[in-house]
Amino acid sequence: MISTPEECVDFVNTVGLCAWSAGTPLPSVAEQTPWGDQAMLHTWFWKDDLHIEKRLYYGQLWGAGTPVFVSLTLLPALIAAQGDCDPRDLYEKNRLTRVALSLYEHIESHGPAAKKELPYPPHTSQTPPLVQLQQHFLITKVGLTGRTRGTYGYLWGTCESFFPDAFKAASKLAVCDARQALAAHLGMPEARVGKLLRWQVVD
């Protein structure tokens, strides 16, 4: 049973990859707590604090509204399994939108930025490009803008600068080996894992 941040870290380290809430094929932190439908309320700060403290990784790898926790041990394999993480290559391959690329380039040039500081075009939904950039391990939360109502928000920075050791380890893994290892770890067919995590076809 998970009732403290430390127990959450232990659980994530044990399973490697899990969802925050129920409703995915993965183990869920919420399902392991004593709080039932109130689990996400009780664990709200854990997802951000434990990530910013670099005790685990937290991000929307499965799409908007489907955040996951990843152990730092498994993180290099997830990064490697994505294949090409160069934002300009991804844009040329139509795997990254122009808006997402512009947000990344702003962060790359100016450093960590709050959501409201990013250069969104007028009348553009802000969530999809942030999710897309997270799915390719291009950006991640690196800090908070505040902890009270009206101030709570995130500072976004490049994922590689925030988790350099994970990227260094990922660079030593072959894409195919990382994908096979993840599929075996999750006990799922590789094709299904690839679909869930939106892996691109390797040339």
Contacts in CASP RR format, 6 or more apart in sequence:
PFRMAT RR
TARGET T0000
AUTHOR 0000-0000-0000
METHOD contacts of the structure
MODEL  1
MISTPEECVDFVNTVGLCAWSAGTPLPSVAEQTPWGDQAMLHTWFWKDDL
HIEKRLYYGQLWGAGTPVFVSLTLLPALIAAQGDCDPRDLYEKNRLTRVA
LSLYEHIESHGPAAKKELPYPPHTSQTPPLVQLQQHFLITKVGLTGRTRG
TYGYLWGTCESFFPDAFKAASKLAVCDARQALAAHLGMPEARVGKLLRWQ
VVD
1 7 0 8 1.000
1 32 0 8 1.000
1 33 0 8 1.000
1 34 0 8 1.000
2 8 0 8 1.000
2 11 0 8 1.000
2 29 0 8 1.000
2 32 0 8 1.000
2 33 0 8 1.000
3 33 0 8 1.000
3 34 0 8 1.000
5 46 0 8 1.000
5 49 0 8 1.000
5 50 0 8 1.000
8 29 0 8 1.000
8 43 0 8 1.000
8 46 0 8 1.000
8 50 0 8 1.000
8 56 0 8 1.000
8 69 0 8 1.000
9 50 0 8 1.000
9 55 0 8 1.000
9 56 0 8 1.000
11 18 0 8 1.000
11 27 0 8 1.000
11 29 0 8 1.000
11 32 0 8 1.000
12 18 0 8 1.000
12 29 0 8 1.000
12 56 0 8 1.000
12 69 0 8 1.000
12 70 0 8 1.000
12 71 0 8 1.000
13 56 0 8 1.000
13 71 0 8 1.000
13 73 0 8 1.000
15 26 0 8 1.000
15 27 0 8 1.000
15 71 0 8 1.000
16 70 0 8 1.000
16 71 0 8 1.000
16 73 0 8 1.000
16 74 0 8 1.000
16 185 0 8 1.000
17 26 0 8 1.000
17 68 0 8 1.000
17 69 0 8 1.000
17 70 0 8 1.000
17 71 0 8 1.000
17 74 0 8 1.000
17 78 0 8 1.000
17 182 0 8 1.000
17 185 0 8 1.000
17 186 0 8 1.000
18 26 0 8 1.000
18 27 0 8 1.000
18 28 0 8 1.000
18 29 0 8 1.000
18 68 0 8 1.000
18 69 0 8 1.000
19 26 0 8 1.000
19 27 0 8 1.000
19 28 0 8 1.000
19 29 0 8 1.000
19 30 0 8 1.000
19 62 0 8 1.000
19 66 0 8 1.000
19 67 0 8 1.000
19 68 0 8 1.000
19 69 0 8 1.000
20 28 0 8 1.000
20 29 0 8 1.000
20 30 0 8 1.000
20 40 0 8 1.000
20 43 0 8 1.000
20 47 0 8 1.000
20 58 0 8 1.000
20 67 0 8 1.000
20 68 0 8 1.000
20 69 0 8 1.000
21 28 0 8 1.000
21 29 0 8 1.000
21 30 0 8 1.000
21 39 0 8 1.000
21 40 0 8 1.000
21 67 0 8 1.000
22 28 0 8 1.000
22 30 0 8 1.000
22 31 0 8 1.000
24 62 0 8 1.000
24 66 0 8 1.000
24 68 0 8 1.000
25 188 0 8 1.000
25 196 0 8 1.000
26 68 0 8 1.000
26 186 0 8 1.000
29 39 0 8 1.000
29 43 0 8 1.000
29 69 0 8 1.000
30 36 0 8 1.000
30 39 0 8 1.000
30 40 0 8 1.000
30 43 0 8 1.000
31 39 0 8 1.000
33 39 0 8 1.000
33 42 0 8 1.000
33 43 0 8 1.000
35 41 0 8 1.000
35 42 0 8 1.000
45 147 0 8 1.000
47 58 0 8 1.000
47 67 0 8 1.000
47 69 0 8 1.000
48 58 0 8 1.000
48 141 0 8 1.000
48 143 0 8 1.000
48 144 0 8 1.000
48 154 0 8 1.000
50 56 0 8 1.000
50 58 0 8 1.000
50 69 0 8 1.000
51 57 0 8 1.000
51 58 0 8 1.000
51 59 0 8 1.000
51 140 0 8 1.000
51 141 0 8 1.000
52 141 0 8 1.000
52 142 0 8 1.000
52 143 0 8 1.000
52 144 0 8 1.000
54 72 0 8 1.000
54 162 0 8 1.000
54 163 0 8 1.000
55 72 0 8 1.000
56 69 0 8 1.000
56 70 0 8 1.000
56 71 0 8 1.000
56 72 0 8 1.000
57 69 0 8 1.000
57 70 0 8 1.000
57 71 0 8 1.000
57 72 0 8 1.000
57 75 0 8 1.000
57 140 0 8 1.000
57 163 0 8 1.000
57 166 0 8 1.000
58 67 0 8 1.000
58 68 0 8 1.000
58 69 0 8 1.000
58 70 0 8 1.000
58 141 0 8 1.000
59 67 0 8 1.000
59 68 0 8 1.000
59 70 0 8 1.000
59 134 0 8 1.000
59 140 0 8 1.000
59 141 0 8 1.000
60 66 0 8 1.000
60 67 0 8 1.000
60 68 0 8 1.000
60 130 0 8 1.000
60 131 0 8 1.000
60 134 0 8 1.000
60 135 0 8 1.000
61 67 0 8 1.000
61 68 0 8 1.000
61 70 0 8 1.000
61 78 0 8 1.000
61 134 0 8 1.000
61 135 0 8 1.000
61 197 0 8 1.000
62 68 0 8 1.000
62 196 0 8 1.000
62 197 0 8 1.000
63 131 0 8 1.000
63 135 0 8 1.000
64 127 0 8 1.000
64 128 0 8 1.000
64 131 0 8 1.000
70 78 0 8 1.000
72 163 0 8 1.000
72 166 0 8 1.000
74 182 0 8 1.000
74 185 0 8 1.000
75 163 0 8 1.000
75 166 0 8 1.000
75 170 0 8 1.000
76 166 0 8 1.000
76 167 0 8 1.000
76 169 0 8 1.000
76 170 0 8 1.000
76 173 0 8 1.000
76 178 0 8 1.000
77 170 0 8 1.000
77 173 0 8 1.000
77 178 0 8 1.000
77 181 0 8 1.000
77 182 0 8 1.000
77 185 0 8 1.000
78 137 0 8 1.000
78 178 0 8 1.000
78 182 0 8 1.000
78 197 0 8 1.000
79 85 0 8 1.000
79 137 0 8 1.000
79 166 0 8 1.000
79 167 0 8 1.000
79 170 0 8 1.000
80 170 0 8 1.000
80 171 0 8 1.000
80 173 0 8 1.000
80 174 0 8 1.000
80 175 0 8 1.000
80 177 0 8 1.000
80 178 0 8 1.000
81 175 0 8 1.000
81 178 0 8 1.000
81 179 0 8 1.000
81 182 0 8 1.000
81 194 0 8 1.000
81 197 0 8 1.000
81 199 0 8 1.000
82 135 0 8 1.000
82 136 0 8 1.000
82 137 0 8 1.000
82 197 0 8 1.000
82 199 0 8 1.000
82 200 0 8 1.000
83 175 0 8 1.000
83 199 0 8 1.000
83 200 0 8 1.000
83 202 0 8 1.000
84 90 0 8 1.000
84 93 0 8 1.000
84 200 0 8 1.000
85 136 0 8 1.000
85 137 0 8 1.000
85 138 0 8 1.000
87 96 0 8 1.000
87 100 0 8 1.000
87 101 0 8 1.000
87 104 0 8 1.000
87 105 0 8 1.000
87 136 0 8 1.000
87 138 0 8 1.000
88 101 0 8 1.000
90 96 0 8 1.000
90 101 0 8 1.000
90 136 0 8 1.000
91 97 0 8 1.000
91 98 0 8 1.000
91 100 0 8 1.000
91 101 0 8 1.000
93 200 0 8 1.000
95 136 0 8 1.000
95 200 0 8 1.000
96 104 0 8 1.000
96 132 0 8 1.000
96 133 0 8 1.000
96 136 0 8 1.000
97 128 0 8 1.000
97 129 0 8 1.000
97 132 0 8 1.000
99 120 0 8 1.000
99 121 0 8 1.000
99 124 0 8 1.000
99 129 0 8 1.000
100 128 0 8 1.000
100 129 0 8 1.000
100 130 0 8 1.000
100 132 0 8 1.000
100 133 0 8 1.000
102 119 0 8 1.000
103 118 0 8 1.000
103 119 0 8 1.000
103 120 0 8 1.000
103 129 0 8 1.000
103 130 0 8 1.000
103 133 0 8 1.000
103 139 0 8 1.000
103 156 0 8 1.000
104 133 0 8 1.000
104 138 0 8 1.000
104 139 0 8 1.000
104 158 0 8 1.000
106 113 0 8 1.000
106 118 0 8 1.000
106 119 0 8 1.000
107 113 0 8 1.000
107 118 0 8 1.000
107 139 0 8 1.000
107 156 0 8 1.000
107 157 0 8 1.000
107 158 0 8 1.000
108 158 0 8 1.000
111 157 0 8 1.000
111 158 0 8 1.000
112 142 0 8 1.000
112 143 0 8 1.000
112 155 0 8 1.000
112 156 0 8 1.000
112 157 0 8 1.000
113 155 0 8 1.000
113 156 0 8 1.000
113 157 0 8 1.000
114 145 0 8 1.000
114 153 0 8 1.000
114 154 0 8 1.000
114 155 0 8 1.000
114 156 0 8 1.000
115 126 0 8 1.000
115 130 0 8 1.000
115 153 0 8 1.000
115 154 0 8 1.000
115 156 0 8 1.000
118 126 0 8 1.000
118 156 0 8 1.000
120 126 0 8 1.000
130 139 0 8 1.000
130 156 0 8 1.000
133 139 0 8 1.000
134 140 0 8 1.000
134 159 0 8 1.000
135 197 0 8 1.000
135 198 0 8 1.000
137 159 0 8 1.000
137 160 0 8 1.000
137 167 0 8 1.000
138 158 0 8 1.000
138 159 0 8 1.000
139 156 0 8 1.000
139 157 0 8 1.000
139 158 0 8 1.000
139 159 0 8 1.000
140 156 0 8 1.000
140 157 0 8 1.000
140 158 0 8 1.000
140 159 0 8 1.000
140 162 0 8 1.000
140 163 0 8 1.000
141 154 0 8 1.000
141 155 0 8 1.000
141 156 0 8 1.000
141 157 0 8 1.000
142 155 0 8 1.000
142 156 0 8 1.000
142 157 0 8 1.000
142 162 0 8 1.000
143 154 0 8 1.000
143 155 0 8 1.000
144 152 0 8 1.000
144 153 0 8 1.000
144 154 0 8 1.000
144 155 0 8 1.000
145 151 0 8 1.000
145 152 0 8 1.000
145 153 0 8 1.000
145 154 0 8 1.000
145 155 0 8 1.000
146 152 0 8 1.000
146 153 0 8 1.000
159 167 0 8 1.000
160 167 0 8 1.000
170 178 0 8 1.000
175 202 0 8 1.000
176 202 0 8 1.000
179 190 0 8 1.000
179 193 0 8 1.000
179 194 0 8 1.000
179 199 0 8 1.000
180 190 0 8 1.000
182 193 0 8 1.000
183 189 0 8 1.000
183 190 0 8 1.000
183 193 0 8 1.000
186 193 0 8 1.000
193 199 0 8 1.000
END
